[in-house]
Amino acid sequence: MIEKLQTLISKEKLAQRVSEIASEIERDYQGKDIHFICVLKGGVVFMADLARAVHQNVYLHFMDVSSYGDSTESSGNIKILMDLDESIKDKHVIIVEDIIDSGRTLSVLKKVLLSRGPASLRICTLLDKPDRRVAQVDIDYTGFKIPDEFVVGCGLDYAQKYRNLDYIGILSFEEE
């Protein structure tokens, strides 16, 4: 199989939208410390860009939550592989995701984090693929709504490849 890439969202459009989301977050959290929880590995590139664009106190936290493995579709089998290393009780928390597809991962993660007593909990995603949604997830900050295509870049991968692309590309496969 030959892997082919087609640009969906350019580097420039990504940078502009990250700046806009940062402004929305600053408006909503004026005078408050913000705790970003990055869902590894895909969310790390977006979270780093977003954190640099927010001009107030931002604390970075990481969780590793898996539902894909090396497949192109969510398995529905969600595992927390790495949990937070400190409490989020009474803190203003934003879950930062690379993409929300089926919604299974985020619906489970949100319940887990809400049980830990944050002052507030919101969800921020770079990409939203609503056509694939099977679990209800309310998204507070969305970069782009995208069609039902398999995408890579800006942290998103296929079998651990393509995370380093500075744009979002549609990955397709052709016979050799």
KAJO-V867762 format. One record per backbone hydrogen bond with DSSP energy under -1.0 kcal/mol. CO is the residue of the C=O (numbers start at 1). NH is the residue of the N-H. Records with the same first field share a line. If there is no record, write none. Layout:
CO: NH / NH
This chain:
2: 174
4: 172
6: 170
9: 168
10: 14
11: 15
12: 16
13: 17
14: 18
15: 19
16: 20
17: 21
18: 22
19: 23
20: 24
21: 25
22: 26
23: 27
24: 28
25: 29
29: 32
34: 59
35: 94
36: 61
37: 96
38: 63
39: 43
41: 44
43: 47
44: 48
45: 49
46: 50
47: 51
48: 52
49: 53
50: 54
57: 34
59: 36
61: 38
63: 40
64: 81 / 82
66: 79
67: 75
68: 71
79: 66
82: 64
88: 91
91: 119 / 120
92: 35
93: 122
94: 37
95: 124
96: 39
97: 126
98: 127
100: 129
102: 134 / 135
103: 107
104: 108
105: 109
106: 110
107: 111
108: 112
109: 113
110: 114
111: 115
113: 116
114: 117
117: 90
120: 93
122: 95
123: 140 / 141
124: 97
125: 143
126: 144
127: 100
128: 146
129: 132
130: 133
141: 125
144: 128
147: 149
150: 171
152: 169
153: 156
156: 153
158: 161
161: 158
162: 165
163: 155
165: 154
168: 8 / 9
169: 152
170: 6
172: 4
174: 2
